[in-house]
Amino acid sequence: MGCFECCIKCLGGVPYASLVATILCFSGVALFCGCGHVALTGTVTILENHFSKVTSDNAMLTDIIQLMQYIIYGIASFFFLYGIILLAEGFYTTSAVKELHSEFKTTICGRCISGMFVFLTYILGVAWLGVFGFSAVPVFLFYNMWSTCAAMKSPMANFTNIESICVDARQYGIIPWNATPGKACGSTLGDICNTSEFYLSYHLYIVACAGAGATVIALIHFLMILSANWAYLKDASHMHAYQDIKMKEERELQDITSRSKECLNSYT
């Protein structure tokens, strides 16, 4: 076999579906974790500078955001390892790889591991659907603030008193009702929308939400791949069992035939 044929055969053993799903999963998790972490930091800055200037009022919120940032670290580490494991499982169950090893046989342990990955990926997919929905909440809140600022700046708007237009962060449950000032009105609200923290956090939340959606798609892709691989392993095990029975029957038939010939020769 030449070098070119060997390379083609090796490339045929790459599980391209699992590779695409892994790249999509890594990209989605990286976008969600990286952008989400920076956006949470910017949100704390906006709240402390404009909505809750007393530190004791937003102490609980600050602790929750720090906890969420630590959770983001754990999510990034876990999915980096889990993606590599699923990619390795894809290499293990690729039919082209089995052709390179003619004596490959599936085991009960291998089928159980594949089934476990199917179940775990399903649970993670459902969990990431919740994460995707949760990540859309800050996008909605920031969009409301941005649309309010855009309405105030619109030349077609006819407001008699711009200072009466307010955004109250307390009504969303982000900060307690006794927070001072708790809301931003008129020109103050416009200044908040013009800050770099607001602009950056708003767009980072959008990217983080898109990353969560990409992760959900990647997990659905993984789930389809794992289900197909598990079915292939199950069929392969049945095929091996059938071949073993067939070979055993052929050996028994050959033994019977040889004994018959010996008996016939001895009689003759």
Residue, then its C-alpha position, 0 to 999 in steps of 0.5 A: m500500500g502506497c503512502f497516498e492510499c494509507c493517508i486516504k484510509c486513515l482519513g476515512g477513520v476520522p469521525y467527521a460528525s463527532l469532530v464537527a459537533t466537538i468544534l461547535c460545542f467548544s465554540g459555544v461553551a467558550l462564547f457563553c463562558g467568556c462573554g458571560h463572565v465579562a458581561l456579569t462584571g460589567t453588570v455589577t459596575i453599572l448597578e453599583n455606579h447608577f442604581s445601587k450606590v450603597t454597597s450593602d444594598n447589592a451585597m447579595l447580588t454581588d455574591i450571586i454574580q461571583l458564584m455564577q462566575y465560578i460556575i462558569y469556570g466549572i462549566a468550561s472545564f467540564f465541557f472541555l473534558y467531556g467534548i474530548i471524551l465524546l470525540a474519543e468515543g466517536f473514534y472508537t465506534t467509527s466503522a472505518v476504524k473497525e475496518l482497520h482492525s479486522e478482529f475488532k469485537t464489541t463488548i458488553c462494557g463498550r455498549c454500556i458506556s455508549g448507552m451511558f453517554v447517550f443518557l448523560t448527553y440527553i440530560l446535559g442537553v435538557a439542562w442547556l436548554g434551561v441555560f439558553g432560556f436563562s441567558a436570554v433574560p439579561v438580553f431582554l432586560f438590556y434591550n428594554m433599557w436600550s430601546t427606552c434610550a433609543a426612543m428618547k433620542s428619536p427625532m420623531a418622539n414628542f415627549t413633554n417631559i423626558e425626565s419622567i421616562c425611567v427604568d427601575a431595576r428594582q422591579y426586575g428583582i435585581i436589587p432590593w426595593n430599598a436600594t438608592p436610587g434604584k432607578a434612572c430617569g431622563s438624561t441619567l438614563g441616556d448617560i448610562c446607555n452611552t457608557s462603554e460598560f452598558y454597550l459592551s455588556y449588552h452585546l456580550y450577553i447577546v453573544a453569550c446567548a448565541g453561544a448557549g444556543a450553539t451548545v444546545i445544537a452541538l449536544i443534539h448533534f452529539l445525541m444523534i451521533l451517540s444513538a447511531n453509534w450505540a445502535y451500530l454496536k448493538d447490531a455489530s454484537h448480534m452479527h458477531a454472535y451470529q458469525d460465531i454460531k455459524m462457524k461453530e455449526e460449520r465446524e460441527l458439520q465438517d466433523i460429522t462429514s469427516r467421521s462419516k467418511e472414516c466410517l465409510n472407508s473402514y466399512t469398505 
